[in-house]
Amino acid sequence: MLTMQIRKKNVSLAEEGEGKVIVLLHGFTESMRIWNNYAASLASRYRVITIDLPGHGKSSRIDKVHTMEMMADTVCAVLKKSGVTRCLMIGHSMGGYVTLAFARKYPNMLKGFGLFHSHCFPDSPEDAKNRERTISIVEQDKLGFMAQFIPGLFPPDVHDKFSSDIKRLVQRASKMEKESVIAALRGMMVRKDQSDLLKTPSLPVLFILGQKDSRAPVGRFCEMISMPKVSQALMLRDCGHMGFIEAPDECLGAIRGFARTYL
């Protein structure tokens, strides 16, 4: 694990392997540790960089609102300090929103990108209201929020199967500062519609979605994957929001195949 100073704040990252670069970005309440197994596997052929996004893992909170653009700027600063000029970027959930913001601001640094249980659409008015309610809950009881939120990312019928993984995710997420959780929620609430970005012909896109994902607009999957000129898609029939745990081999295979083709 490495630490860099970005905007006078600590940002943690890890590197493994050599060669062309794959960057893996985690989601809300997660950390770069979700990618440990993937990074170890991909490092046999690629240089893999994982980053704790601001306020997550070992990285410091930077502001009261962590917009997707600010986090994309942070990722860019890390990559430039690491000597990276081009890469493939895969983002899980909120990490996908950051990836889209990065693709808009720094398209020349990408060979392609992947949305892993993520999407290009903004919060609806109802979604924004739900985030405001969530912020109120976090302000009053952060630990209680984590204990309910993270199991809800998995389909109810697999809670027993992945109980140890759920417990570990809750324990790690519970270490986040309350202010960091709220900063990320506010950043996601104001994120932009990136549909037009997917329609630009310059970059190939990988989509991975779970059919039982309660956190992504599965009903709009066909609409979304038809936007890019070049795309690959994996729909996991019995999977929720956490494919890196629920279907690790299938998801890793999709990322590896995408990298072989476009990196």
Backbone hydrogen bonds in HBPLUS format (Angstrom, degrees):
<---DONOR---> <-ACCEPTOR-->    atom                        ^
c    i                          cat <-CA-CA->   ^        H-A-AA   ^      H-
h    n   atom  resd res      DA  || num        DHA   H-A  angle D-A-AA Bond
n    s   type  num  typ     dist DA aas  dist angle  dist       angle   num
A0002-LEU N   A0013-LEU O   2.67 MM  11  5.23 171.7  1.68 159.9 162.2     1
A0013-LEU N   A0002-LEU O   2.95 MM  11  5.23 156.6  2.00 142.1 145.7     2
A0004-MET N   A0011-VAL O   2.87 MM   7  5.23 163.9  1.89 149.2 153.8     3
A0011-VAL N   A0004-MET O   2.83 MM   7  5.23 150.6  1.92 152.8 159.5     4
A0006-ILE N   A0009-LYS O   2.82 MM   3  5.24 161.4  1.85 157.6 157.5     5
A0009-LYS N   A0006-ILE O   2.91 MM   3  5.24 150.9  2.00 109.9 119.1     6
A0060-SER N   A0010-ASN O   2.87 MM  50  5.38 162.8  1.90 150.6 155.2     7
A0052-ASP N   A0012-SER O   2.92 MM  40  5.43 173.6  1.92 149.1 150.7     8
A0014-ALA N   A0050-THR O   2.87 MM  36  5.33 149.6  1.96 151.1 155.2     9
A0050-THR N   A0014-ALA O   3.00 MM  36  5.33 161.5  2.03 149.4 155.3    10
A0016-GLU N   A0048-VAL O   3.00 MM  32  5.25 139.3  2.17 141.7 152.6    11
A0048-VAL N   A0016-GLU O   2.75 MM  32  5.25 171.6  1.76 165.0 164.6    12
A0047-ARG N   A0020-LYS O   2.87 MM  27  5.72 163.4  1.90 143.1 148.2    13
A0088-LEU N   A0021-VAL O   2.97 MM  67  6.37 152.8  2.05 147.7 155.8    14
A0022-ILE N   A0047-ARG O   2.92 MM  25  6.29 155.4  1.98 153.6 159.5    15
A0049-ILE N   A0022-ILE O   2.92 MM  27  6.29 163.1  1.94 158.7 163.9    16
A0023-VAL N   A0088-LEU O   2.75 MM  65  6.12 164.4  1.77 162.9 168.4    17
A0090-ILE N   A0023-VAL O   2.87 MM  67  6.27 161.6  1.90 167.1 173.1    18
A0024-LEU N   A0049-ILE O   2.99 MM  25  6.39 158.7  2.04 158.2 164.5    19
A0025-LEU N   A0090-ILE O   2.84 MM  65  6.18 165.9  1.86 162.4 166.1    20
A0092-HIS N   A0025-LEU O   2.92 MM  67  6.23 167.4  1.94 160.7 161.4    21
A0030-GLU N   A0027-GLY O   3.11 MM   3  5.42 157.0  2.17 127.2 129.9    22
A0034-ILE N   A0031-SER O   3.20 MM   3  6.19 173.3  2.21 127.2 128.2    23
A0035-TRP N   A0032-MET O   3.06 MM   3  5.77 160.1  2.11 118.6 124.2    24
A0036-ASN N   A0033-ARG O   3.19 MM   3  5.30 172.9  2.20 113.2 114.2    25
A0039-ALA N   A0035-TRP O   2.74 MM   4  5.80 172.7  1.75 175.3 176.3    26
A0040-ALA N   A0036-ASN O   3.07 MM   4  6.22 160.5  2.11 145.8 151.0    27
A0041-SER N   A0037-ASN O   3.10 MM   4  6.29 153.5  2.17 143.5 150.3    28
A0042-LEU N   A0038-TYR O   2.84 MM   4  6.03 172.1  1.84 161.6 163.7    29
A0043-ALA N   A0039-ALA O   2.91 MM   4  5.78 139.1  2.08 144.2 153.5    30
A0044-SER N   A0041-SER O   3.48 MM   3  6.16 170.9  2.49 114.1 116.7    31
A0045-ARG N   A0042-LEU O   3.08 MM   3  5.93 167.3  2.10 122.9 126.8    32
A0046-TYR N   A0042-LEU O   2.96 MM   4  5.93 153.1  2.03 148.5 156.2    33
A0056-HIS N   A0053-LEU O   2.91 MM   3  5.49 154.5  1.98 149.6 151.4    34
A0055-GLY N   A0060-SER O   2.98 MM   5  4.92 134.6  2.20 101.1 105.3    35
A0059-SER N   A0056-HIS O   2.94 MM   3  5.61 154.2  2.01 150.9 149.1    36
A0066-HIS N   A0183-ALA O   2.96 MM 117  5.08 172.5  1.97 114.6 116.5    37
A0071-MET N   A0067-THR O   3.08 MM   4  6.39 162.2  2.12 150.3 154.9    38
A0072-ALA N   A0068-MET O   2.87 MM   4  6.06 146.8  1.98 139.6 149.5    39
A0073-ASP N   A0069-GLU O   2.87 MM   4  6.13 150.9  1.95 145.5 153.2    40
A0074-THR N   A0070-MET O   2.97 MM   4  6.28 147.8  2.08 142.5 151.4    41
A0075-VAL N   A0071-MET O   2.95 MM   4  6.26 158.1  2.00 148.0 153.1    42
A0076-CYS N   A0072-ALA O   2.89 MM   4  6.13 159.3  1.94 148.1 154.1    43
A0077-ALA N   A0073-ASP O   2.92 MM   4  6.16 158.6  1.96 147.7 152.9    44
A0078-VAL N   A0074-THR O   3.01 MM   4  6.28 156.8  2.06 149.3 155.4    45
A0079-LEU N   A0075-VAL O   2.94 MM   4  6.21 162.2  1.97 153.9 158.6    46
A0080-LYS N   A0076-CYS O   2.89 MM   4  6.11 161.6  1.92 155.2 160.1    47
A0081-LYS N   A0077-ALA O   3.01 MM   4  6.16 158.5  2.06 145.3 151.1    48
A0082-SER N   A0078-VAL O   2.97 MM   4  6.18 131.2  2.21 137.7 151.5    49
A0082-SER N   A0079-LEU O   3.04 MM   3  4.88 127.0  2.34  90.1 105.0    50
A0084-VAL N   A0079-LEU O   2.88 MM   5  5.13 167.8  1.89 153.3 149.3    51
A0083-GLY N   A0080-LYS O   3.08 MM   3  5.03 160.6  2.12 102.7 107.8    52
A0087-CYS N   A0109-MET O   2.85 MM  22  6.27 133.3  2.07 138.2 150.1    53
A0111-LYS N   A0087-CYS O   2.77 MM  24  5.73 151.6  1.85 153.7 153.7    54
A0089-MET N   A0112-GLY O   3.33 MM  23  6.77 160.2  2.37 142.9 145.6    55
A0114-GLY N   A0089-MET O   2.77 MM  25  6.28 144.5  1.90 148.7 156.1    56
A0091-GLY N   A0114-GLY O   3.04 MM  23  6.20 168.5  2.05 151.5 152.0    57
A0116-PHE N   A0091-GLY O   2.95 MM  25  5.75 169.9  1.96 153.6 152.7    58
A0095-GLY N   A0092-HIS O   2.73 MM   3  4.76 140.0  1.88 143.6 131.5    59
A0093-SER N   A0116-PHE O   2.94 MM  23  6.24 156.0  2.00 155.0 160.3    60
A0096-GLY N   A0093-SER O   2.78 MM   3  5.18 139.9  1.94 109.1 121.2    61
A0097-TYR N   A0094-MET O   2.99 MM   3  5.02 118.8  2.38  95.7 111.0    62
A0098-VAL N   A0094-MET O   3.01 MM   4  6.42 154.4  2.08 150.7 157.7    63
A0099-THR N   A0095-GLY O   2.90 MM   4  6.08 148.3  2.00 135.4 144.7    64
A0100-LEU N   A0096-GLY O   2.94 MM   4  6.22 153.7  2.01 147.4 153.2    65
A0101-ALA N   A0097-TYR O   3.06 MM   4  6.36 157.5  2.11 145.6 151.5    66
A0102-PHE N   A0098-VAL O   2.84 MM   4  6.10 151.3  1.92 147.9 156.7    67
A0103-ALA N   A0099-THR O   2.82 MM   4  6.08 155.9  1.88 149.0 155.7    68
A0104-ARG N   A0100-LEU O   3.04 MM   4  6.29 146.3  2.15 145.1 153.4    69
A0105-LYS N   A0101-ALA O   3.10 MM   4  6.30 157.5  2.16 145.0 150.7    70
A0106-TYR N   A0102-PHE O   2.67 MM   4  5.54 162.2  1.70 159.5 164.2    71
A0109-MET N   A0106-TYR O   3.01 MM   3  5.66 164.6  2.03 121.6 126.6    72
A0110-LEU N   A0107-PRO O   3.16 MM   3  5.48 166.3  2.17 112.9 116.5    73
A0113-PHE N   A0204-PRO O   3.20 MM  91  6.71 156.6  2.26 155.7 161.4    74
A0206-LEU N   A0113-PHE O   2.94 MM  93  6.32 153.1  2.01 140.9 149.2    75
A0115-LEU N   A0206-LEU O   2.77 MM  91  6.16 157.2  1.82 171.7 171.0    76
A0208-ILE N   A0115-LEU O   3.03 MM  93  6.37 158.9  2.08 158.2 155.2    77
A0117-HIS N   A0208-ILE O   2.66 MM  91  5.74 165.4  1.68 162.9 163.1    78
A0194-GLN N   A0120-CYS O   2.85 MM  74  4.92 170.0  1.86 165.5 163.0    79
A0128-ALA N   A0124-SER O   2.89 MM   4  6.20 159.8  1.93 159.5 164.8    80
A0129-LYS N   A0125-PRO O   3.06 MM   4  6.31 153.5  2.14 143.0 149.6    81
A0130-ASN N   A0126-GLU O   2.96 MM   4  6.25 153.3  2.03 146.9 154.6    82
A0131-ARG N   A0127-ASP O   2.90 MM   4  6.26 147.7  2.00 148.1 157.3    83
A0132-GLU N   A0128-ALA O   3.00 MM   4  6.32 153.5  2.08 145.7 152.7    84
A0133-ARG N   A0129-LYS O   2.98 MM   4  6.31 154.5  2.04 147.0 153.9    85
A0134-THR N   A0130-ASN O   2.85 MM   4  6.10 151.0  1.93 142.3 151.2    86
A0135-ILE N   A0131-ARG O   2.81 MM   4  6.10 154.7  1.87 151.4 157.6    87
A0136-SER N   A0132-GLU O   3.12 MM   4  6.43 154.6  2.19 144.2 150.3    88
A0137-ILE N   A0133-ARG O   3.00 MM   4  6.35 151.6  2.08 146.3 154.3    89
A0138-VAL N   A0134-THR O   2.85 MM   4  6.15 162.1  1.88 156.9 161.2    90
A0139-GLU N   A0135-ILE O   2.94 MM   4  6.13 158.1  1.99 149.7 155.5    91
A0140-GLN N   A0136-SER O   3.24 MM   4  6.46 143.6  2.38 138.5 147.0    92
A0140-GLN N   A0137-ILE O   3.12 MM   3  5.26 125.7  2.43  97.5 111.1    93
A0141-ASP N   A0137-ILE O   2.75 MM   4  5.87 158.8  1.79 158.2 165.3    94
A0145-PHE N   A0141-ASP O   3.00 MM   4  6.26 150.8  2.09 148.2 156.6    95
A0146-MET N   A0142-LYS O   3.04 MM   4  6.39 162.0  2.07 154.7 157.9    96
A0147-ALA N   A0143-LEU O   3.06 MM   4  6.26 157.8  2.11 147.2 153.2    97
A0148-GLN N   A0145-PHE O   3.11 MM   3  5.35 139.7  2.28 103.1 114.2    98
A0149-PHE N   A0145-PHE O   2.72 MM   4  5.78 169.2  1.73 164.9 168.9    99
A0150-ILE N   A0146-MET O   3.27 MM   4  5.88 164.3  2.30 140.0 143.6   100
A0152-GLY N   A0149-PHE O   3.08 MM   3  5.24 121.7  2.44  99.4 114.5   101
A0153-LEU N   A0150-ILE O   3.05 MM   3  5.39 163.0  2.08 112.7 118.2   102
A0154-PHE N   A0151-PRO O   3.08 MM   3  5.69 164.5  2.10 117.7 122.7   103
A0241-HIS N   A0153-LEU O   3.04 MM  88  5.33 165.5  2.06 177.6 174.8   104
A0158-VAL N   A0155-PRO O   3.04 MM   3  5.80 170.7  2.05 128.4 130.7   105
A0159-HIS N   A0156-PRO O   3.33 MM   3  5.48 171.8  2.34 111.0 113.2   106
A0162-PHE N   A0158-VAL O   3.02 MM   4  6.23 155.8  2.08 158.3 163.8   107
A0163-SER N   A0160-ASP O   3.36 MM   3  5.01 165.5  2.38 106.7 104.7   108
A0166-ILE N   A0162-PHE O   2.89 MM   4  6.14 162.5  1.92 159.6 165.0   109
A0167-LYS N   A0163-SER O   2.93 MM   4  6.09 161.6  1.97 146.8 151.9   110
A0168-ARG N   A0164-SER O   3.03 MM   4  6.18 156.7  2.08 141.8 147.9   111
A0169-LEU N   A0165-ASP O   2.94 MM   4  6.19 160.9  1.98 152.2 157.0   112
A0170-VAL N   A0166-ILE O   2.94 MM   4  6.15 160.2  1.98 153.3 158.6   113
A0171-GLN N   A0167-LYS O   2.97 MM   4  6.17 160.7  2.01 148.5 153.8   114
A0172-ARG N   A0168-ARG O   3.02 MM   4  6.25 161.9  2.06 151.0 155.3   115
A0173-ALA N   A0169-LEU O   2.91 MM   4  6.00 166.5  1.93 150.1 154.5   116
A0174-SER N   A0170-VAL O   2.91 MM   4  5.93 147.7  2.02 147.0 155.1   117
A0175-LYS N   A0172-ARG O   3.16 MM   3  5.63 158.4  2.21 110.2 116.8   118
A0176-MET N   A0173-ALA O   3.03 MM   3  5.62 165.2  2.05 118.0 122.8   119
A0180-SER N   A0177-GLU O   3.01 MM   3  5.18 128.5  2.29 100.8 114.4   120
A0181-VAL N   A0177-GLU O   3.14 MM   4  6.54 155.6  2.20 155.4 161.6   121
A0182-ILE N   A0178-LYS O   3.09 MM   4  6.38 162.9  2.12 152.0 156.2   122
A0183-ALA N   A0179-GLU O   2.93 MM   4  6.05 150.7  2.01 137.2 145.7   123
A0184-ALA N   A0180-SER O   3.11 MM   4  6.31 156.1  2.16 146.0 150.6   124
A0185-LEU N   A0181-VAL O   3.06 MM   4  6.34 159.2  2.11 147.1 153.2   125
A0186-ARG N   A0182-ILE O   2.89 MM   4  6.09 162.5  1.92 155.1 159.1   126
A0187-GLY N   A0183-ALA O   3.02 MM   4  6.15 147.4  2.13 137.0 146.3   127
A0188-MET N   A0184-ALA O   2.93 MM   4  6.20 156.2  1.98 152.9 158.3   128
A0189-MET N   A0185-LEU O   3.02 MM   4  6.15 147.6  2.13 142.3 151.5   129
A0191-ARG N   A0188-MET O   3.33 MM   3  5.18 166.1  2.35 101.6 105.2   130
A0197-LEU N   A0194-GLN O   3.02 MM   3  5.25 128.3  2.30 102.1 115.8   131
A0198-LEU N   A0194-GLN O   3.38 MM   4  6.85 149.8  2.48 151.0 158.0   132
A0199-LYS N   A0196-ASP O   3.16 MM   3  5.14 135.6  2.37  94.0 106.4   133
A0200-THR N   A0197-LEU O   3.18 MM   3  5.52 162.4  2.21 108.9 114.4   134
A0205-VAL N   A0230-VAL O   3.18 MM  25  6.62 150.5  2.27 138.3 145.8   135
A0232-GLN N   A0205-VAL O   2.93 MM  27  6.42 150.6  2.02 152.4 159.1   136
A0207-PHE N   A0232-GLN O   2.84 MM  25  6.22 154.5  1.90 149.6 158.2   137
A0234-LEU N   A0207-PHE O   2.80 MM  27  6.17 147.1  1.91 150.6 161.8   138
A0209-LEU N   A0234-LEU O   2.99 MM  25  6.42 161.9  2.02 165.1 170.4   139
A0236-LEU N   A0209-LEU O   2.82 MM  27  6.19 167.6  1.84 159.7 163.7   140
A0213-ASP N   A0210-GLY O   3.09 MM   3  5.06 155.4  2.15 114.7 113.3   141
A0211-GLN N   A0236-LEU O   2.80 MM  25  5.85 173.9  1.80 152.3 152.7   142
A0212-LYS N   A0239-CYS O   2.82 MM  27  5.44 149.2  1.91 158.5 157.0   143
A0218-VAL N   A0216-ALA O   2.81 MM   2  5.71 126.4  2.10 115.8  99.2   144
A0220-ARG N   A0217-PRO O   2.87 MM   3  5.51 157.6  1.92 119.1 126.4   145
A0221-PHE N   A0218-VAL O   3.04 MM   3  5.11 162.8  2.07 114.2 114.9   146
A0224-MET N   A0220-ARG O   2.96 MM   4  6.20 157.9  2.01 152.3 158.5   147
A0225-ILE N   A0221-PHE O   2.93 MM   4  6.19 168.8  1.95 162.5 164.3   148
A0227-MET N   A0224-MET O   3.11 MM   3  5.48 162.9  2.14 111.6 117.1   149
A0245-ILE N   A0242-MET O   2.90 MM   3  5.63 158.2  1.95 123.0 129.9   150
A0246-GLU N   A0242-MET O   2.83 MM   4  5.93 171.5  1.83 150.8 153.6   151
A0247-ALA N   A0243-GLY O   2.84 MM   4  4.92 154.9  1.90 123.0 131.1   152
A0251-CYS N   A0247-ALA O   3.11 MM   4  6.25 166.2  2.13 159.8 164.0   153
A0252-LEU N   A0248-PRO O   2.92 MM   4  5.94 163.0  1.95 147.3 152.7   154
A0253-GLY N   A0249-ASP O   2.89 MM   4  5.95 155.2  1.95 143.1 150.6   155
A0254-ALA N   A0250-GLU O   3.04 MM   4  6.29 147.5  2.15 140.7 148.8   156
A0255-ILE N   A0251-CYS O   3.03 MM   4  6.34 159.9  2.07 151.5 156.4   157
A0256-ARG N   A0252-LEU O   2.83 MM   4  6.01 162.2  1.86 153.4 158.9   158
A0257-GLY N   A0253-GLY O   2.93 MM   4  6.02 160.2  1.97 144.7 150.1   159
A0258-PHE N   A0254-ALA O   2.99 MM   4  6.11 156.2  2.05 144.4 151.0   160
A0259-ALA N   A0255-ILE O   2.93 MM   4  6.11 159.7  1.97 149.3 154.8   161
A0260-ARG N   A0256-ARG O   2.92 MM   4  6.14 156.8  1.98 148.3 154.8   162
A0261-THR N   A0257-GLY O   3.16 MM   4  6.32 146.4  2.28 140.7 148.6   163
A0262-TYR N   A0258-PHE O   3.00 MM   4  6.14 159.8  2.05 153.7 158.6   164
A0263-LEU N   A0259-ALA O   2.91 MM   4  4.98 153.2  1.99 137.4 139.7   165
